[in-house]
C-alpha cells in the first residue's frame, strides 16, 4: 500500500487558524470592551467613535467564537441568525457595522428602561407587543443605518478613517482566513437566503 499523501498546505493553514480562533476572539473582545468602557473612564472628544469601534469588535468577536464552535447546533443557529440580521442591515461590512450599532442602541434603551423602573419597562414591552412593533426599535434602525454619515460628521475624515480601519482590518482578515464566515454576510449569501426562504414558503403552500 502506498503512503497516504499529506494534506495540502491550505488545509493545514486553515486548521491552525481554527485552533487560534478562541484566542483571537477573546483578545478582540477584550479590546472592544476596553474601547466601550474608555469614554466612561476618561473624558474624550470622540467617545461615540470609541463606542462604535468597540461594539463592532465585540460583535465580530462573537461571530469568530461561534465559528470556532461551528459543530455545535447552538453555534450554527446563532451564526445563521446573525447572518440574516446582517443581510437585512445592508450586507457585508456595512451591514455588520449597522447591526452592531443597532444592538448598541437597543442595549442603551434597555438600560434606560431599567433605570426608569420595572413598571415603566413592563408597560413599554406590553405596548410594543400590542402594537406588533417597537417605535424605539424602528428609530434605532434608522439611526443605525446612518452610522457612516454620523461618524464622518462627528469625527471628521482622519478619525473616521482610523475608526473604519480598526473595524475593517479584523473583518477582512477573518474573511480571508474563514471563507465560511465571509459567505455568511456576502451579497451572494443574501440572495441564496432569500431564494431559500421563497422555496420554504412555496413548499409550505
C-alpha positions in Angstrom: 0.0 0.0 0.0 1.2 3.5 -0.9 1.8 6.1 1.8 -1.1 8.4 2.5 -0.2 11.8 1.0 -0.1 14.7 3.5 -2.9 17.2 3.5 -2.4 20.3 1.3 -0.8 23.4 2.9 -4.1 25.3 2.6 -5.8 22.7 4.8 -3.1 22.8 7.4 -3.2 26.6 7.4 -7.0 26.6 7.9 -6.7 24.1 10.8 -4.1 26.3 12.5 -6.4 29.4 12.2 -9.3 27.4 13.6 -7.2 26.4 16.6 -6.3 30.0 17.3 -9.9 31.3 16.8 -10.9 31.3 20.6 -7.7 33.2 21.4 -8.3 35.7 18.6 -11.9 36.1 19.6 -11.1 36.6 23.3 -8.4 39.2 22.5 -10.6 41.1 20.1 -13.5 41.1 22.6 -11.2 42.4 25.3 -10.0 45.3 23.1 -13.6 46.0 22.1 -14.8 46.1 25.7 -11.9 48.4 26.7 -12.9 50.8 23.9 -16.5 50.8 25.0 -15.5 51.5 28.6 -12.9 54.1 27.9 -15.2 57.1 27.4 -16.7 56.4 30.9 -13.3 56.3 32.5 -11.8 59.3 30.7 -13.2 62.4 29.0 -12.7 62.3 25.3 -14.0 64.3 22.4 -14.5 61.2 20.3 -16.5 59.0 22.7 -19.0 57.8 20.1 -16.2 56.7 17.8 -14.6 54.6 20.6 -18.0 53.1 21.3 -18.8 52.3 17.6 -15.5 50.6 17.1 -15.6 48.8 20.4 -19.1 47.4 19.9 -18.3 46.2 16.4 -15.2 44.4 17.7 -17.2 42.6 20.4 -20.0 41.6 17.9 -17.4 40.4 15.4 -15.6 38.5 18.1 -18.8 36.7 19.0 -19.0 35.6 15.3 -15.4 34.3 15.5 -16.2 32.4 18.6 -19.3 30.9 17.1 -17.3 29.9 14.1 -14.7 28.2 16.3 -17.5 26.0 17.7 -19.5 25.7 14.5 -20.0 22.0 15.1 -22.4 22.9 17.9 -26.0 23.2 16.9 -26.4 26.3 19.1 -23.4 28.0 17.5 -24.7 27.2 13.9 -28.1 28.6 14.8 -26.5 31.8 16.2 -24.4 32.3 13.1 -27.4 31.8 10.8 -29.5 34.2 12.9 -26.8 36.9 12.9 -26.2 36.4 9.2 -29.8 37.1 8.4 -29.8 40.2 10.6 -26.6 41.4 8.9 -28.1 40.8 5.4 -31.2 42.7 6.4 -28.9 45.6 7.6 -27.2 46.1 4.3 -24.9 43.1 3.6 -21.1 42.8 4.2 -19.0 45.2 6.2 -21.6 48.0 6.2 -24.4 45.5 7.3 -22.3 44.2 10.2 -21.4 47.6 11.5 -25.1 48.6 11.1 -26.2 45.5 13.0 -23.6 46.3 15.7 -24.8 49.8 16.0 -28.4 48.7 16.3 -27.6 46.3 19.1 -25.8 49.0 21.0 -28.7 51.4 20.7 -31.1 48.7 21.8 -28.9 48.0 24.8 -28.9 51.7 25.7 -32.7 51.8 25.6 -32.9 48.6 27.7 -30.6 50.1 30.4 -32.6 53.4 30.3 -35.8 51.3 30.8 -34.4 49.5 33.8 -33.3 52.8 35.3 -36.9 54.1 34.8 -38.2 51.3 36.9 -39.7 47.9 36.3 -43.3 49.1 35.9 -42.3 51.6 33.2 -40.3 48.9 31.3 -43.2 46.4 31.6 -45.7 49.0 30.2 -43.4 49.7 27.3 -43.0 46.0 26.5 -46.7 45.4 26.6 -47.4 48.4 24.4 -44.8 47.1 21.8 -46.4 43.7 22.0 -49.9 45.1 21.4 -48.8 47.3 18.5 -46.8 44.4 16.9 -43.6 46.5 16.7 -41.5 48.9 18.7 -41.3 52.6 17.7 -38.0 52.8 19.6 -36.6 49.9 17.7 -37.7 51.5 14.4 -36.0 54.7 15.3 -32.9 52.8 16.4 -32.9 51.0 13.0 -33.0 54.3 11.1 -30.2 55.7 13.4 -28.1 52.6 12.9 -28.3 52.8 9.1 -26.9 56.4 9.3 -23.6 55.4 11.0 -21.3 56.4 8.1 -22.6 59.9 7.9 -22.8 60.3 11.6 -19.2 59.1 12.0 -17.9 61.4 9.4 -19.8 64.5 10.6 -19.0 64.0 14.3 -15.3 62.8 13.9 -14.0 64.2 10.7 -12.1 62.5 7.9 -8.9 61.5 9.8 -10.6 60.0 12.9 -13.3 58.4 10.8 -10.7 56.8 8.5 -8.8 55.3 11.6 -12.1 54.0 13.0 -13.0 52.3 9.8 -9.5 50.8 9.5 -9.8 49.5 13.1 -13.1 47.8 12.1 -12.2 46.7 8.6 -8.9 45.1 9.4 -10.2 42.3 11.6 -13.2 41.9 9.3 -11.2 41.4 6.2 -8.6 39.2 8.0 -11.5 36.9 9.2 -13.0 36.8 5.7 -9.6 35.8 4.2 -8.9 33.0 6.7 -12.5 31.9 7.3 -14.4 31.7 3.9 -17.5 30.2 5.6 -17.7 33.3 7.8 -17.2 35.6 4.7 -20.1 33.9 2.9 -22.3 34.4 5.9 -22.7 38.1 5.2 -21.9 38.2 1.5 -24.2 39.5 -1.2 -24.4 36.0 -2.8 -25.4 34.6 0.6 -28.1 37.2 0.9 -29.6 36.1 -2.5 -29.3 32.4 -1.5 -31.1 33.1 1.8 -33.9 34.9 0.0 -34.3 32.1 -2.5 -34.3 29.6 0.3 -37.0 31.5 2.2 -39.1 31.6 -1.0 -38.7 27.9 -1.6 -39.7 27.2 2.0 -42.8 29.2 1.6 -43.6 27.5 -1.7 -43.2 24.1 -0.2 -45.3 25.0 2.8 -48.2 26.1 0.5 
